Structures are given as C-alpha cells and as structure tokens.
Amino acid sequence: MKQRIFSYLSMIFILTITCLVLTSCGASSDKGWYPNVSSPSIKEEAAGDEFMFGESYNQINENPFYNTSYEQNSYFSMDSFTASYANLRRYIENYQALNGNVIKTDELINYFNYDLETPVDGETFKVTSEMSVAPWNEKHHVITIGVATEEAEYIESEGNNIVFLIDTSGSMSSQNKLPLLKQAFMLLLEKLNPTDRISIVTYAGSSQVKADGVFADNKLKLSRIIDSLNASGGTNGADGIQTAYKLAEEYFVPGGINRVILATDGDFNIGVSSQSDLKELIQAKAENGVYLSVLGFGMSNYKDTTVETLAKYGNGLYAYVDNINEAKKVLVDDFNKTMITVAKDVKNKITFNPEFVESYRLIGYENKLISAEDFENEEADAGELGSGHQTLVTYEVVLKDNIQDFNNEVFSLQINYKDPKSNESKTFVYKGLEDELFNKENSLDHKFVLCLVEFSLILRNSPYRGTANYESLLNRLQSLDSIYTDEVKYEFKTLVDLAFERKLVAHPAYNQNPEKGVIVTIYTTFGCLKARYDYGTEINYSTVMLNLFGKVPQTKQFKVCLDSGMTSPLQPMTIRNNMDIYVVEIN
C-alpha cells in the first residue's frame, strides 16, 4: 500500500515539474528598450471552451505615435457608437476569454455621461480641453478634448416615422436575444409620441410586415405584435432591410425623424451578406434621409463586423444590449441621443503645434480614421452625432523639452459637418491654448477617462501600456468621488475588480491579425508600431521609413538596427519570422 501511495506521489511530482517547465518555456520576454514597452506582468489566460470563436470582429490595431516633424494632422470620424463597452462587460461578467478586437477604447470612453459645458447661442458644438501627466508614463502627457452637441427636442407636432426591424431567425432564440429584444422594444413604445408612425418588420428566411404605419397611441396593438414574435428559420437580413426602408420611405415625414431601428445578432446567412454589399445598400438609403440605427444582441455567433458596418454607413447609432438595464439606457434614458441627429458626416482634424508637441498618438478611433482627402471632401461619408451627445477624444503626447513662446497654441481642432435637415456643410474651429491646458485643476471627468484608457491598455497588454497595472488603476478609481454618485461609473469599478481578480488580458491569438503574415515591431524614441509583411518580403531602410512617416525623410537620417543595443545595423533582408527593429534619429 505504501509503495502504491509513493508511486502516486511520484507521478504527481513529475506532472507538476513538467507543467512548470512548460510554463517557463512558454513565457515571453521583452527587451524593454523603449520606456513605453515593459515586460508583461499579467498572465495570459488560456482560451478554454468558453471562448466565443463563432463571433466576428474587425481587426483593431492600436494607433502608433506620429512625430510632428513629419505629420502634424490627425484625422478621424466622430459617431455615436457605444457598443464596445457593453460587449466588453458581457465578456467580463460571463468569465469569457477576451477577444482583443472587442476593445474599442473610444467606445468605452463615450459610453459614459460627463459634466461637459453645453453649446450656447445656437452653436452646434461646445469644446473644452484638459491635459495632465499620463499615469502609465511620467514622460508623457494626455490631452482630453470634450465635444458636446446641442440639445434638440423630440418634436411631437411634426410626427415621426420609425420602423422596428427585428431579426426573428433561429439564431435569435436564446434568452439574451429575442426575449430581451422584445422587452427592449416594449420600453421604447412608452417613449414615443401618439402621432408617431410605427412599422414592424421581421425577417428570418424572408421578411414579413407585422405593422404598417400604425400610430404609436395604439400601444396595445403594437405590444401584442411584439409579444407574439418567435424565433425560427434562416437569416435573410438583406430582404428585411429592403422591406424596412420601403416602409420608411412610404411614411416619410419631411423635417421629422425617419429611422429604421434594427435589432439583430448580425448573423446574415441568406441574401446580401458581405460588408461591401451591405455598405452600398444602406448608404444609398441614408442619402435620402432615412437613417439606420443598430442594436446588437447575444453571444456565440455575434457578428460585430456586420452590425458595425450597418450602423456606420446607415448614419445611425450602434449599441450592444446585454441586459434590460442597457436597453433602458439606450432607448429611454438616452432617447434623444439615439433618435435625434444634430450633426451628420462629422469629420475632425486635430493639428498639433510642432513647437510644443514632439509626437502624439490618438487613443481609440482605429476603425474610424479618415484620410486628409476625405476630410476636405464634402461628399465623403462620416459619423453622426445625436442630441446632447458627449464625446471625449484622447491623445497621448510627448512634449518638447525646451518650449519657446509661440502664441500659446498647443493644438487646433477643426470639425467639418453637415446640418442634417438642410444638408448644408459647416465648419467649427477650436484652439487648445497652453494657459488653459496647464493652469487649471483637472476635472473628475478627465481623471475618469484616464482610468478607462489605462484599463484598455492593460486588457490589450498594449505596447504603450508603460507602467499601467490593475493595482494603481483601482487606487485612482477609488479616489474619485464621481464613481460613488454615478451608478454607471461605479459599475465600471466592479468590472475592473473582476478583471483584476482574473488577471484578465486579451487572448494571445488575437493580439495580432489572425491572417497570415509576418509582424515587424518598429520601436522609436516617440513610440512604436506594428507593421505586417507577407512572408518573404524584403525589408530595408526605405520600407521602415515608409511605415513610420509615409515617406522617406530627406532632411534627417535614422539608424535602423536589429537589437536594442544598436550593434547590428539592418541590411536589406528577406523576412522569415516576426522580428523587432529599432530606429534612432542621428541628425
């Protein structure tokens, strides 16, 4: 008997030692050459069976730093998307392994309400800005730019025209899909005016019109229709969208709200399903004044790629509904933001003063970047903002060491947009001045946003995370009075607690684009970026400079090396494996 026990103990000992060896072999190290890049202190989680491989997300590659000597302008589109925060909450609360592409930092930030100054004197926007040292990198600063839109009333006299487009396919049968969706639309019915026209279209294998222009005061009829819905069949989303737009055009209200609200898990498997085809279909409808907002539901087969495309080009909101409280927030508490558009095709240009800012990095908005040409092009599509909407745009910046007098302008913001009713193109300009940024105490909003950014950096195990860690993040969160007076912000603290408990970090399989290719990480004195090359591509000085600056600089030279000690200069070579290279300005 003793011999058998000894044999069992020996086996356990051998297995334990084997696991430890395998774990240490699998650990990754970081050269830490640039202070923004630190060795990961968070253990990577195994994906496990709970990882939602059936879900689909567009790739998010974090924005790099740009040196103002070569690029002073940053361009992006602004919109009303908040889906990423609620979706991330679902991942954390359900103890799922985390897909890194779920994390869209701008949508995390813009999920919350802030105490921003509101527009006056008929202005569409009011802008404020603040700056402080980055908690995760004491050599860097963070600038937050708050943009608030005008408040517009939901006009009863004009009447409004709303189409509920509801996915009733078989994939919507689970409790967090169609049953939750029905509860959400019941809440929305209570907010509508008696003179509003409501249509209800469902789609599975084909589309069906359940209500055709019924006045909203007939709530009993509308609620019975919603309550009777069941899930079964295929998912012909394209047919449903076309039917919904047809009804919206039939009851079109000039000067009123004309909107399709689509509720779906995004799993289109019949008819038009590619992102490019869907984009063309809904862009044409939006140009005629019928906007499309999207509410995402469910898990396992959730298609964020599809629903994000629909909302982006349908001129509408994109929210993810994981519980009835979120449905109330989107459809009741934020009703005017959801339903009333006050600015469309909102495009932003931030210009940094190179005498003050050495380099900058836009935090978030990776999937909303636009070109300089599209910024100037009045016909180029961009995002929409609703009534009373609040947006906080965040930049991490490296300031110049010796700042001279230069009229005190740190950056300027230009917003190009259109009036949603007249379609008239307009421009709004704001200047961020040194005195205003430095000589005032930071608000609770600014401090809270920095907590959201740090959380995103930790979850991603971002190359820009510096010293970011859960302990310091929780200490800063607990010191903010606002989290104890705002239920939604307090919920965020509980999510950080859960993530800290799990040492949560994005699944390593999703740290990079899962498609084939070789990853080259380029480190510089002002940050780093990750470039993807095809296997066997030649890399040399010119290819590195093109990745960093979009051109090969003529006025300055750089040393490009293969290790952080700067001892192995890069010669033209064919890439076979993922690699790190290092760049230093030498004159």
Secondary structure, DSSP 8 states (H G I E B T S, - for coil): -HHHHHHHHHHHHHHHHHHHHHHHHH-------STT-----S------TTS-TT-B---------EETTT--EEEEE-----HHHHHHHHHHHTT----GGG--HHHHHTTS--------TT-SEEEEEEEEEETTEEEEEEEEEEEEE------STT--EEEEEEE-SGGG-STTTHHHHHHHHHHHHHHS-TT-EEEEEEESSSEEEEEEEEETT-HHHHHHHHHT----S---HHHHHHHHHHHHHHT--TTS-EEEEEEE-----SSS-SHHHHHHHHHHHHTTT-EEEEEEE-SSS-BHHHHHHHHHHTTS-EEEE-SHHHHHIIIIITHHHHH-EEEEEEEEEEEE-TTTEEEEEEES-GGGB--HHHHH-TTS--EEEETT-EEEEEEEEEE-SS---STTEEEEEEEEEE-TTT--EEEEEEEEEHHHHHSS---HHHHHHHHHHHHHHHHHT-TT-TT--HHHHHHHHHT-THHHH-HHHHHHHHHHHHHHHHT----GGGSS-SSS-EEEEEEETTEEEEEEE-TT-EE-HHHHHHHHHSS--SS--EEEESSTTS-SB--SEE--S-EEEEEEE--
